[in-house]
Amino acid sequence: IIMKLYYVLLLLAFPLSAQINVVPQPNDVHYYKGSCKVDTPITYVKDPAIANPEGYQLVIQPRKITVKYSAEAGKYYATQTLRQLIFQAKKEHKESLPCLVITDAPRFAYRALMVDPARHYWKIEDLKKYIDVMSQYKFNYLHLHLNDDQGWRIEIKKYPKLTEIGAKRTNFEGSKRNNEGFYTQEEMKDLVRYALERNVQLIPEFDVPGHNDAAVAAYPFLSCNDTIIGVRTTAGVSKNLLCVSKKEVFTFIDDIISELSEVFPCKYFHIGGDEAPLDKWLENPQVQQLKKELQITNNQQLMSEFFKRVNESLAKNGKQPLIWMELEVPTYPQNSVMYLWRMHTTPQVLERAKKDNFKVICSPGEYAYFDYPQAKDDLPNVGWMPTLTLQQVYKFNPAFSLTSQEEKQYILGVEATLWGESVKDLFRAFYMTYPRALALSEVGWTQMQQRSWKSFTDRLEGQLSYLLHQGVNYRPPVELAN
Ligand code: TNX
């Protein structure tokens, strides 16, 4: 108590000094007089009183650095905070850290990035590097978009052609360039372990019923008319959906979910749901028949029916569905988590969440699409994409107009999507991700009262040095220099 009183008095005497350079900004920082040598050994103390498993307390005293945590996640995050502090001190040729107490915990439980090795294959080592960097900024989920029209990237033992045929995208973009590769289940299990050591859980996405040309190329029976196609070479939306009226399709999905559930321990399982034009379903006599049986009046109820069946497979494997929500689909499984993703749909999606009592992951095009260029005329420019600047990402408040009570009830967290059509390698992936992911990490972690664009830009240069030091490519935010 006397020590505490002593600190309070010191605090009154020495109010907030220059801010520390940490991203995301910790939620509570108190500075005290004095400093501590950078190489002081760290004492780790397990403290069950720290309620949030990702929360921690970091106490820097003149001759002592103490980390208090209740779970490994909090210990890991305290260490990340400290590493950044030490890096910044050394960068300024200082041998000491300021005395302080940081009491920190995240605003949202879910803070994710998504990558898309379906469009362009990523090597496992590249995924590891990506995880290394994101985990330092306290992101705790990496969503892997594992299949799309342009590629199937994960070994499925029961369906070997998925990777024999579906993992090869040849002669695309009118060039001779090929894109080929997939992950064995063993490699993926290793990646799961690697990520968990950094408090990152891997979420598989098996996108259904749309975006499945690669699967249909391997197994034509999956489509309504046994369509013979190749793996798609161009960008865009395909119409070869997995067929809603075929029993074999649901057996296929069930098998895949069972195999992937063994590989990915995470309770969340993404089942896609985006951009599925119904044309080929509706042309098909068996689907017409199914509509009659189910007394379907609104065609989109077929999608609801489809997800109901997919969810039965997830439930069997103890998984909870994540879905790219489409507003026109009338119902989704009750336990699903909905993505808010399409531009200009935020108010409607939030209304729907309240009405149907869904949790939401916020990944709106307006703030979180990292495949969009970061400045006008910046690369990659595929023509139709809007610009998503660093400042725009920073402005993001995932609660939108919700009250804090509603925020707790409906918003699970945030995610940025790095769609892969123009992300051809890790160099480009880092360029698109940083520094915008620094802004997003603060969006997910830091309470609004602690956030400020001014403070963020003051800390940016030091963080860019931190990335550079690790050999991480980023887009220099040249528009901020003056
Ligand atoms: C839409 S966003 C998609 C992706 C594309 C992306 C390009 C979403 C759920 N689906 O298939 O790659 O736009 O920005």
Boltz pocket constraint, residues with backbone or C-beta under 6 A from the ligand:
constraints:
  - pocket:
      binder: B
      contacts: [[A, 274], [A, 275], [A, 324], [A, 341], [A, 369], [A, 371], [A, 419], [A, 420], [A, 421]]
      max_distance: 6.0
